[in-house]
Amino acid sequence: MGDILENLSSPEAIQHLTLDEQRALASELREMIIRQVSTTGGHLASNLGVIELTIALFSVYDFRKDRIVFDVGHQSYAWKILTGRANQFSSLRQKSGLSGFPKRSESPYDFFDTGHSSTSISAALGMVRAMANNHEPGRVIALIGDGALTGGMAFEALNDAGMSGARLVVIINDNQMSIGKNVGGLAHHLENLRISRRYIHLKTALETFISKIPLVGPKLLQFLQQVKKMDRMVLRRSGVFFEQLGFRYYGPIDGHDLKALQRHLANIDEVDGPVVLHVITQKGRGYTFAESAPDLYHGVAPFEVELGVCPVGQPSCLTYSDIFGQALLARAQENPKICAISAAMASGTGLKSFADTLPQRFYDVGIAEQHATTLAAGLAAGGARPVLALYSTFLQRAYDQLLHDICLQNLPVVLAIDRAGIVGEDGETHQGIYDLNLLLTLPAIEILCPADGRALQHALDRALENNHPTAIRYPRGAAATIKDAFDPTDFAIQTVRAGNDCTLAVVGTLLSEALEAARLLAGEGIECEVLSIQRAKPFDYPNLIGSLHKTHTLLMAEETVSAGSLGQMILPEVIQAVPDCQFHLSAIRDEPLQQGRRSQLLSDQELDASSLARQAKMLVSRSIRV
């Protein structure tokens, strides 16, 4: 920890630092964040880009009465450090440690829990209205990235807020990126503002003029005010989106110029009504690797600072996402009807090579999962074979479109559900433990849960051949290869290990834990039959019932929330077919799943090999007593 940061008594003390001390503080924060993220992993590039902005906010506002809502919240590391959590920062994203996102339970300076995109303006507007109703002083700030502005919810909130008259400040952190490069009309609009000749000419001429005047007097101040007024008028005539909605628009300004940031923030604090401040930042600022590849350094695993992260696609880093992306590109090169859709996650979902190789059949719609889902429905209705790749946690945002526009019409859309199951260090907002429960209730859909990387490729082949909606669920991280008697092409329930004492049936990639559990049980003289469930719907009852007639015990394990799970769905049929069956469901407890390493969380939820072996042993004991 640097000297300035170590001696900082409170975030309010930042107002009393000199400009040089604040710049030194920014350097200390950068060093601390880079070193910590290299150790624990986390969101790096986005946090490095907002350090000066965070310091400027504390320089102008008093967050004992003012409030801020971070959109997504993955850029809040500097905020956490400056609000009394510097000594806890080494626990970032660790079990029982600091969250990688704002959490109200963590600090009185975290005003709203976030983790998903495009929510900040709505939440901030709600806060400022509540404060007005309670006659509380203070202003509310929504800090939103230009990528998050592509989400439909942000547009809805802007439409409401612009005419509200509320003392709302919307700061656009414009780094030209979300995770991938931004797309769409609003991104182009912001780009036009950034490169506007009128803006650049006025800014350059003004700076030149000021540099030649020895004293700043009333006449110069009057001149500055007129120039600002003229600039806003020019922008308004050019059709500035925000001004037309009812906001006062200011910017764009350099988001790494502390002095300029403080001046603009102080000025707009005097404005009544809603304000937009457009700030240009550099994602990955201060770390060369992240500056040159901000998408690669958006969210990273632990790495060596001097060497950077492992390049995507290298054998040592091959993930389920990589395998999916490579397989889809190969199939698409053979079938011209196949197209791919991403919601600003091309790199994260393994679609970067597809986008580069077949750009005419790749559609990145921005952070707009609802639109992406109905776009896929339209493509399928038009005769294409669309594959929509989304993280499990973001698929939740498009549930109505999935039901209404895809399943009820029985359209052959392929849903590639990345990060299904326990995600780990990103915490409760990103765990992929709800999608299977949601999907099971939908009509017409087939749900595939491949057990390893080879099976994922065969699941994709099957999905592309189907004439109905198909979802493929696969986890985050390095792809496994099952070496036991496992057929990656078989999506009926298959017996991977035979046994007579109990049946252990597991969904998807939990198969490796189940096989290890069976080996542990064998050491105690218990022969466990391990069944691999690679298709959750339609469910293969005959093969499961056949095993249960032999063992009369069933331990069902799945990496989903227990309420509404596959195990709960099949239980009535199991009881009817095998009335004396001893049944136990091992699933995620029906409560928010906090952060931690996947291995830790599997153990906590009793889904690791030793826990499964212990539960199976109890079932066998109970069956003997009965």
PEWOWO-V645036 format. One record per pair of residues at least 4 apart in sequence whose ideal C-beta (glycine too) atoms are under 7 Angstrom apart, sorted by the first residue. I is the first residue (numbers start at 1). J is the second residue. If there is no record, write none. Layout:
# PEWOWO-V645036
i=[I | I]
j=[J | J]
This chain:
# PEWOWO-V645036
i=[1 | 1 | 1 | 1 | 2 | 2 | 3 | 4 | 4 | 4 | 4 | 4 | 5 | 5 | 5 | 8 | 9 | 11 | 11 | 11 | 11 | 11 | 12 | 14 | 14 | 14 | 14 | 15 | 17 | 17 | 17 | 19 | 19 | 19 | 20 | 21 | 22 | 22 | 22 | 22 | 23 | 23 | 24 | 25 | 25 | 26 | 26 | 26 | 26 | 27 | 28 | 29 | 29 | 29 | 29 | 30 | 30 | 30 | 30 | 31 | 32 | 32 | 32 | 33 | 33 | 33 | 33 | 33 | 34 | 34 | 34 | 35 | 35 | 36 | 36 | 36 | 36 | 37 | 37 | 37 | 37 | 38 | 38 | 38 | 38 | 39 | 40 | 40 | 40 | 40 | 41 | 41 | 41 | 41 | 41 | 42 | 42 | 42 | 42 | 43 | 43 | 43 | 43 | 43 | 44 | 44 | 44 | 44 | 45 | 45 | 45 | 45 | 45 | 45 | 45 | 46 | 46 | 46 | 46 | 47 | 47 | 47 | 48 | 48 | 48 | 48 | 48 | 49 | 49 | 49 | 49 | 49 | 49 | 50 | 50 | 50 | 50 | 50 | 51 | 51 | 52 | 52 | 52 | 52 | 52 | 53 | 53 | 53 | 53 | 53 | 53 | 54 | 54 | 54 | 54 | 55 | 55 | 56 | 56 | 56 | 56 | 56 | 57 | 57 | 57 | 58 | 59 | 60 | 60 | 60 | 60 | 61 | 62 | 63 | 63 | 63 | 65 | 65 | 66 | 66 | 67 | 67 | 67 | 67 | 68 | 68 | 68 | 69 | 69 | 69 | 69 | 69 | 69 | 69 | 70 | 70 | 70 | 70 | 70 | 70 | 71 | 71 | 71 | 71 | 71 | 71 | 71 | 71 | 71 | 71 | 72 | 72 | 72 | 72 | 72 | 73 | 73 | 73 | 73 | 74 | 74 | 76 | 76 | 76 | 77 | 78 | 79 | 80 | 80 | 80 | 81 | 81 | 81 | 83 | 83 | 84 | 85 | 85 | 85 | 88 | 88 | 89 | 91 | 91 | 92 | 92 | 92 | 93 | 93 | 93 | 93 | 94 | 95 | 95 | 95 | 98 | 99 | 99 | 99 | 99 | 100 | 100 | 100 | 101 | 101 | 101 | 101 | 102 | 102 | 102 | 102 | 103 | 103 | 104 | 104 | 104 | 104 | 106 | 111 | 112 | 114 | 114 | 115 | 115 | 116 | 117 | 117 | 117 | 118 | 118 | 118 | 118 | 118 | 119 | 119 | 120 | 120 | 120 | 120 | 121 | 121 | 121 | 121 | 121 | 121 | 121 | 121 | 122 | 122 | 122 | 123 | 124 | 124 | 124 | 124 | 124 | 125 | 125 | 125 | 125 | 125 | 125 | 125 | 126 | 127 | 127 | 128 | 128 | 128 | 128 | 128 | 129 | 129 | 130 | 131 | 131 | 139 | 139 | 139 | 140 | 141 | 141 | 142 | 142 | 143 | 143 | 144 | 144 | 144 | 144 | 144 | 144 | 145 | 145 | 145 | 146 | 146 | 146 | 146 | 146 | 146 | 146 | 147 | 147 | 147 | 147 | 147 | 148 | 148 | 148 | 149 | 149 | 149 | 150 | 150 | 150 | 150 | 150 | 150 | 150 | 150 | 151 | 151 | 152 | 152 | 152 | 152 | 153 | 154 | 155 | 156 | 157 | 158 | 158 | 159 | 160 | 161 | 161 | 161 | 162 | 162 | 162 | 162 | 163 | 164 | 165 | 166 | 167 | 168 | 169 | 169 | 169 | 170 | 171 | 171 | 172 | 172 | 172 | 173 | 173 | 173 | 174 | 174 | 174 | 174 | 174 | 174 | 175 | 175 | 175 | 176 | 176 | 177 | 177 | 177 | 177 | 177 | 178 | 178 | 178 | 179 | 179 | 179 | 179 | 179 | 179 | 180 | 180 | 180 | 180 | 180 | 180 | 182 | 182 | 183 | 183 | 183 | 184 | 185 | 186 | 187 | 188 | 189 | 189 | 190 | 191 | 192 | 193 | 193 | 193 | 194 | 194 | 196 | 197 | 198 | 198 | 199 | 199 | 200 | 201 | 202 | 202 | 202 | 203 | 204 | 205 | 206 | 206 | 207 | 208 | 209 | 213 | 216 | 218 | 219 | 220 | 221 | 222 | 223 | 224 | 225 | 226 | 227 | 228 | 229 | 230 | 231 | 232 | 232 | 233 | 234 | 235 | 235 | 235 | 236 | 236 | 239 | 240 | 240 | 241 | 242 | 242 | 242 | 243 | 243 | 246 | 247 | 247 | 247 | 248 | 248 | 248 | 249 | 249 | 250 | 250 | 250 | 250 | 250 | 250 | 251 | 251 | 251 | 252 | 252 | 252 | 253 | 253 | 253 | 253 | 253 | 254 | 254 | 255 | 255 | 255 | 255 | 256 | 256 | 256 | 257 | 258 | 259 | 260 | 261 | 262 | 263 | 264 | 264 | 265 | 268 | 268 | 271 | 281 | 282 | 283 | 284 | 284 | 284 | 284 | 285 | 287 | 288 | 289 | 289 | 289 | 290 | 290 | 293 | 294 | 295 | 296 | 296 | 297 | 300 | 303 | 303 | 310 | 310 | 310 | 312 | 312 | 312 | 313 | 318 | 318 | 318 | 318 | 319 | 319 | 319 | 320 | 320 | 320 | 320 | 320 | 320 | 321 | 321 | 321 | 321 | 321 | 322 | 322 | 323 | 323 | 323 | 323 | 323 | 324 | 324 | 324 | 324 | 324 | 324 | 325 | 325 | 325 | 325 | 325 | 326 | 327 | 327 | 327 | 328 | 328 | 328 | 328 | 328 | 329 | 329 | 329 | 329 | 331 | 331 | 331 | 331 | 332 | 332 | 332 | 332 | 335 | 337 | 337 | 337 | 338 | 338 | 338 | 339 | 339 | 339 | 339 | 339 | 340 | 340 | 340 | 340 | 340 | 340 | 341 | 341 | 341 | 341 | 341 | 341 | 341 | 342 | 342 | 342 | 342 | 342 | 343 | 343 | 343 | 343 | 343 | 343 | 343 | 343 | 344 | 344 | 344 | 345 | 345 | 346 | 346 | 346 | 346 | 347 | 349 | 349 | 349 | 351 | 351 | 351 | 352 | 353 | 354 | 354 | 355 | 355 | 358 | 363 | 365 | 365 | 365 | 368 | 369 | 369 | 369 | 369 | 369 | 369 | 370 | 370 | 370 | 370 | 371 | 372 | 372 | 372 | 373 | 373 | 373 | 373 | 373 | 373 | 373 | 374 | 374 | 374 | 375 | 376 | 376 | 376 | 376 | 376 | 377 | 377 | 377 | 377 | 377 | 377 | 378 | 379 | 379 | 380 | 380 | 380 | 380 | 380 | 381 | 385 | 385 | 386 | 386 | 387 | 387 | 388 | 388 | 388 | 389 | 389 | 390 | 390 | 390 | 390 | 391 | 391 | 391 | 392 | 392 | 392 | 392 | 392 | 392 | 393 | 393 | 393 | 393 | 393 | 395 | 395 | 396 | 398 | 399 | 399 | 400 | 401 | 402 | 402 | 402 | 403 | 403 | 403 | 404 | 405 | 406 | 406 | 406 | 407 | 407 | 407 | 407 | 407 | 408 | 410 | 410 | 411 | 412 | 412 | 412 | 412 | 413 | 414 | 414 | 414 | 414 | 415 | 415 | 416 | 417 | 417 | 417 | 417 | 418 | 419 | 419 | 419 | 419 | 420 | 420 | 420 | 420 | 420 | 421 | 421 | 421 | 421 | 422 | 422 | 422 | 422 | 422 | 422 | 422 | 423 | 423 | 423 | 423 | 424 | 424 | 424 | 424 | 424 | 425 | 425 | 425 | 426 | 426 | 427 | 427 | 428 | 428 | 428 | 431 | 433 | 433 | 433 | 433 | 433 | 434 | 434 | 435 | 435 | 436 | 436 | 436 | 436 | 436 | 436 | 437 | 437 | 437 | 437 | 439 | 439 | 439 | 440 | 440 | 440 | 440 | 444 | 444 | 445 | 445 | 445 | 445 | 446 | 446 | 446 | 446 | 446 | 447 | 447 | 447 | 447 | 447 | 448 | 448 | 448 | 448 | 448 | 448 | 448 | 448 | 448 | 449 | 449 | 449 | 449 | 449 | 449 | 450 | 450 | 450 | 450 | 450 | 450 | 450 | 451 | 451 | 451 | 451 | 451 | 451 | 451 | 451 | 452 | 452 | 452 | 452 | 452 | 452 | 453 | 453 | 453 | 454 | 454 | 454 | 455 | 455 | 455 | 456 | 456 | 457 | 458 | 458 | 458 | 459 | 459 | 460 | 460 | 461 | 462 | 462 | 463 | 463 | 466 | 473 | 475 | 480 | 480 | 482 | 482 | 482 | 484 | 484 | 484 | 485 | 486 | 486 | 487 | 490 | 491 | 491 | 492 | 492 | 493 | 493 | 493 | 493 | 493 | 493 | 494 | 495 | 495 | 495 | 496 | 496 | 496 | 496 | 497 | 497 | 497 | 497 | 498 | 499 | 499 | 499 | 499 | 500 | 500 | 500 | 501 | 501 | 501 | 501 | 501 | 502 | 502 | 502 | 502 | 502 | 502 | 502 | 502 | 502 | 503 | 503 | 503 | 503 | 503 | 503 | 503 | 504 | 504 | 504 | 504 | 504 | 504 | 504 | 504 | 504 | 504 | 504 | 505 | 505 | 505 | 505 | 505 | 506 | 506 | 506 | 506 | 506 | 506 | 507 | 507 | 507 | 507 | 507 | 508 | 510 | 510 | 510 | 510 | 510 | 511 | 511 | 512 | 513 | 513 | 513 | 513 | 513 | 514 | 514 | 514 | 514 | 515 | 515 | 516 | 516 | 517 | 517 | 517 | 517 | 517 | 517 | 518 | 518 | 518 | 520 | 520 | 520 | 521 | 521 | 521 | 521 | 521 | 522 | 522 | 526 | 526 | 528 | 529 | 529 | 531 | 531 | 535 | 536 | 539 | 540 | 541 | 541 | 542 | 543 | 544 | 545 | 545 | 545 | 547 | 548 | 548 | 548 | 548 | 548 | 549 | 552 | 552 | 552 | 552 | 552 | 553 | 553 | 553 | 553 | 553 | 554 | 554 | 554 | 555 | 555 | 555 | 555 | 555 | 555 | 556 | 556 | 556 | 557 | 557 | 557 | 558 | 558 | 558 | 558 | 559 | 559 | 560 | 560 | 560 | 561 | 561 | 561 | 561 | 562 | 562 | 562 | 562 | 562 | 563 | 564 | 565 | 565 | 566 | 567 | 567 | 567 | 568 | 570 | 571 | 571 | 572 | 573 | 574 | 574 | 574 | 575 | 575 | 580 | 582 | 582 | 582 | 582 | 584 | 584 | 586 | 586 | 586 | 586 | 588 | 588 | 589 | 593 | 596 | 596 | 598 | 599 | 600 | 601 | 602 | 602 | 603 | 603 | 606 | 606 | 607 | 607 | 608 | 609 | 610 | 611 | 612 | 613 | 614 | 615 | 616 | 617 | 618 | 619 | 620 | 621 | 622]
j=[5 | 6 | 32 | 86 | 6 | 28 | 7 | 8 | 21 | 24 | 25 | 28 | 25 | 28 | 86 | 13 | 13 | 58 | 63 | 82 | 83 | 109 | 62 | 22 | 55 | 58 | 59 | 59 | 21 | 22 | 25 | 23 | 258 | 259 | 24 | 25 | 26 | 55 | 59 | 258 | 27 | 258 | 28 | 29 | 55 | 30 | 51 | 52 | 55 | 31 | 32 | 33 | 51 | 78 | 81 | 34 | 48 | 51 | 286 | 35 | 36 | 81 | 89 | 37 | 47 | 48 | 77 | 78 | 38 | 287 | 305 | 39 | 305 | 40 | 89 | 90 | 92 | 41 | 42 | 44 | 300 | 302 | 303 | 304 | 305 | 302 | 92 | 93 | 94 | 302 | 93 | 300 | 301 | 302 | 425 | 92 | 93 | 100 | 300 | 47 | 74 | 100 | 298 | 299 | 48 | 290 | 297 | 300 | 49 | 283 | 284 | 290 | 294 | 297 | 298 | 74 | 75 | 283 | 298 | 75 | 77 | 78 | 284 | 285 | 286 | 287 | 290 | 175 | 281 | 282 | 283 | 284 | 285 | 54 | 75 | 78 | 173 | 281 | 55 | 78 | 56 | 255 | 256 | 258 | 261 | 57 | 173 | 255 | 261 | 279 | 281 | 58 | 78 | 79 | 82 | 59 | 258 | 60 | 258 | 261 | 262 | 265 | 61 | 68 | 265 | 82 | 262 | 262 | 265 | 266 | 269 | 66 | 66 | 67 | 68 | 109 | 137 | 138 | 138 | 139 | 111 | 127 | 138 | 140 | 111 | 141 | 143 | 111 | 112 | 114 | 120 | 123 | 124 | 142 | 75 | 76 | 102 | 114 | 120 | 143 | 114 | 117 | 118 | 119 | 120 | 142 | 143 | 144 | 145 | 148 | 114 | 115 | 116 | 117 | 148 | 101 | 102 | 114 | 115 | 100 | 101 | 80 | 101 | 102 | 81 | 82 | 83 | 85 | 89 | 98 | 85 | 86 | 89 | 107 | 109 | 107 | 89 | 98 | 107 | 97 | 98 | 98 | 97 | 98 | 97 | 98 | 100 | 97 | 100 | 425 | 595 | 596 | 595 | 596 | 600 | 106 | 103 | 106 | 427 | 595 | 425 | 426 | 427 | 114 | 115 | 427 | 429 | 110 | 112 | 113 | 114 | 110 | 113 | 110 | 111 | 112 | 113 | 110 | 127 | 123 | 119 | 120 | 429 | 430 | 429 | 148 | 151 | 367 | 148 | 151 | 153 | 154 | 367 | 123 | 153 | 124 | 142 | 143 | 144 | 125 | 142 | 144 | 154 | 157 | 158 | 161 | 170 | 126 | 153 | 157 | 127 | 128 | 140 | 141 | 142 | 168 | 129 | 157 | 160 | 161 | 164 | 166 | 168 | 130 | 131 | 140 | 132 | 140 | 166 | 167 | 168 | 133 | 166 | 134 | 136 | 138 | 167 | 169 | 269 | 168 | 169 | 171 | 168 | 170 | 171 | 173 | 148 | 149 | 154 | 170 | 172 | 173 | 173 | 175 | 178 | 172 | 174 | 175 | 176 | 182 | 187 | 190 | 177 | 178 | 182 | 344 | 367 | 154 | 178 | 367 | 154 | 172 | 186 | 182 | 184 | 186 | 187 | 344 | 366 | 367 | 368 | 367 | 368 | 156 | 368 | 370 | 371 | 157 | 158 | 159 | 160 | 161 | 162 | 245 | 245 | 164 | 166 | 168 | 274 | 245 | 246 | 247 | 274 | 246 | 274 | 273 | 274 | 272 | 274 | 268 | 275 | 277 | 276 | 277 | 279 | 276 | 278 | 279 | 255 | 279 | 281 | 190 | 252 | 278 | 279 | 280 | 281 | 281 | 282 | 283 | 181 | 182 | 181 | 182 | 283 | 294 | 295 | 182 | 344 | 367 | 295 | 298 | 344 | 345 | 347 | 348 | 295 | 344 | 345 | 346 | 347 | 364 | 187 | 366 | 187 | 364 | 366 | 366 | 189 | 190 | 191 | 192 | 193 | 241 | 194 | 195 | 196 | 199 | 252 | 278 | 252 | 280 | 200 | 201 | 202 | 234 | 203 | 231 | 204 | 205 | 206 | 227 | 231 | 207 | 208 | 209 | 210 | 227 | 211 | 212 | 213 | 220 | 220 | 222 | 223 | 224 | 225 | 226 | 227 | 228 | 229 | 230 | 231 | 232 | 233 | 234 | 235 | 236 | 249 | 237 | 238 | 240 | 243 | 249 | 240 | 243 | 244 | 244 | 249 | 245 | 247 | 249 | 276 | 247 | 249 | 274 | 274 | 275 | 276 | 271 | 273 | 275 | 276 | 278 | 264 | 268 | 275 | 276 | 277 | 278 | 277 | 278 | 279 | 278 | 279 | 280 | 260 | 261 | 264 | 279 | 280 | 260 | 280 | 261 | 279 | 280 | 281 | 281 | 282 | 285 | 261 | 262 | 263 | 264 | 265 | 266 | 267 | 268 | 277 | 269 | 275 | 277 | 275 | 285 | 291 | 294 | 290 | 291 | 294 | 297 | 291 | 291 | 292 | 293 | 297 | 308 | 294 | 297 | 297 | 298 | 347 | 309 | 312 | 309 | 309 | 308 | 309 | 314 | 316 | 317 | 317 | 322 | 347 | 322 | 322 | 323 | 478 | 479 | 477 | 478 | 479 | 324 | 453 | 456 | 474 | 475 | 479 | 325 | 348 | 349 | 350 | 418 | 326 | 350 | 327 | 453 | 456 | 457 | 479 | 328 | 350 | 416 | 456 | 460 | 474 | 329 | 350 | 351 | 353 | 354 | 330 | 331 | 457 | 460 | 332 | 340 | 354 | 387 | 460 | 333 | 353 | 354 | 357 | 335 | 338 | 460 | 464 | 338 | 354 | 358 | 361 | 385 | 383 | 384 | 385 | 385 | 387 | 464 | 361 | 363 | 379 | 384 | 386 | 351 | 354 | 361 | 362 | 387 | 389 | 363 | 365 | 372 | 375 | 376 | 386 | 388 | 346 | 349 | 351 | 364 | 389 | 365 | 366 | 367 | 368 | 369 | 372 | 390 | 394 | 364 | 366 | 367 | 349 | 391 | 351 | 352 | 355 | 364 | 352 | 389 | 416 | 418 | 355 | 362 | 389 | 356 | 357 | 358 | 362 | 359 | 362 | 362 | 375 | 371 | 372 | 375 | 372 | 373 | 390 | 394 | 395 | 397 | 398 | 374 | 397 | 398 | 401 | 375 | 376 | 388 | 398 | 377 | 388 | 398 | 401 | 402 | 405 | 406 | 378 | 401 | 405 | 379 | 380 | 386 | 388 | 406 | 413 | 381 | 405 | 406 | 409 | 411 | 413 | 382 | 384 | 386 | 384 | 386 | 411 | 412 | 413 | 411 | 412 | 464 | 413 | 414 | 414 | 416 | 413 | 415 | 416 | 416 | 418 | 394 | 395 | 417 | 418 | 418 | 419 | 432 | 417 | 418 | 419 | 420 | 432 | 435 | 419 | 429 | 430 | 431 | 432 | 417 | 435 | 434 | 402 | 403 | 438 | 404 | 405 | 406 | 407 | 442 | 407 | 408 | 442 | 408 | 409 | 411 | 413 | 469 | 442 | 443 | 444 | 445 | 469 | 443 | 444 | 468 | 469 | 466 | 467 | 468 | 469 | 469 | 463 | 464 | 470 | 472 | 471 | 472 | 472 | 435 | 471 | 472 | 473 | 474 | 423 | 432 | 475 | 476 | 432 | 435 | 473 | 474 | 475 | 432 | 433 | 475 | 559 | 431 | 433 | 559 | 593 | 598 | 601 | 602 | 430 | 431 | 432 | 476 | 595 | 596 | 597 | 598 | 601 | 595 | 596 | 597 | 430 | 595 | 594 | 595 | 592 | 593 | 594 | 593 | 559 | 560 | 561 | 588 | 593 | 438 | 561 | 439 | 473 | 440 | 447 | 473 | 536 | 560 | 566 | 560 | 561 | 564 | 565 | 445 | 447 | 471 | 536 | 537 | 566 | 569 | 468 | 469 | 469 | 470 | 471 | 537 | 466 | 468 | 470 | 537 | 538 | 471 | 473 | 535 | 536 | 537 | 459 | 462 | 463 | 470 | 471 | 472 | 491 | 534 | 535 | 473 | 507 | 508 | 533 | 534 | 536 | 455 | 456 | 459 | 472 | 474 | 508 | 534 | 455 | 482 | 486 | 508 | 509 | 511 | 532 | 534 | 479 | 480 | 481 | 482 | 488 | 509 | 479 | 480 | 481 | 458 | 481 | 488 | 459 | 488 | 534 | 460 | 474 | 461 | 462 | 488 | 489 | 463 | 472 | 464 | 472 | 465 | 466 | 491 | 470 | 472 | 470 | 508 | 509 | 509 | 512 | 486 | 511 | 512 | 496 | 497 | 515 | 496 | 496 | 532 | 494 | 494 | 534 | 535 | 540 | 543 | 531 | 532 | 533 | 540 | 543 | 544 | 532 | 529 | 531 | 547 | 511 | 515 | 530 | 532 | 515 | 518 | 529 | 530 | 529 | 518 | 527 | 528 | 529 | 527 | 550 | 551 | 526 | 527 | 528 | 551 | 620 | 526 | 528 | 529 | 551 | 553 | 555 | 616 | 619 | 620 | 529 | 531 | 547 | 548 | 551 | 553 | 554 | 514 | 517 | 518 | 528 | 529 | 530 | 531 | 555 | 557 | 612 | 616 | 531 | 533 | 544 | 554 | 556 | 510 | 511 | 514 | 532 | 533 | 557 | 533 | 536 | 558 | 559 | 566 | 559 | 514 | 557 | 558 | 559 | 607 | 515 | 532 | 516 | 517 | 607 | 608 | 609 | 612 | 518 | 530 | 557 | 612 | 519 | 530 | 520 | 609 | 521 | 528 | 609 | 612 | 613 | 616 | 522 | 528 | 530 | 609 | 610 | 613 | 526 | 528 | 613 | 616 | 617 | 526 | 527 | 617 | 620 | 616 | 547 | 551 | 544 | 547 | 540 | 566 | 570 | 544 | 545 | 573 | 546 | 547 | 548 | 549 | 577 | 578 | 551 | 552 | 554 | 574 | 578 | 581 | 578 | 578 | 580 | 581 | 582 | 623 | 581 | 582 | 619 | 620 | 623 | 574 | 581 | 583 | 584 | 586 | 612 | 615 | 616 | 619 | 567 | 585 | 586 | 586 | 607 | 612 | 565 | 566 | 567 | 587 | 588 | 607 | 565 | 587 | 588 | 565 | 587 | 588 | 590 | 585 | 587 | 588 | 589 | 590 | 590 | 568 | 585 | 587 | 570 | 571 | 585 | 587 | 585 | 574 | 575 | 583 | 576 | 577 | 578 | 581 | 583 | 579 | 581 | 626 | 619 | 622 | 623 | 626 | 615 | 619 | 606 | 607 | 612 | 615 | 593 | 605 | 605 | 601 | 600 | 601 | 602 | 603 | 604 | 605 | 607 | 608 | 608 | 611 | 611 | 615 | 611 | 612 | 612 | 613 | 614 | 615 | 616 | 617 | 618 | 619 | 620 | 621 | 622 | 623 | 624 | 625 | 626]
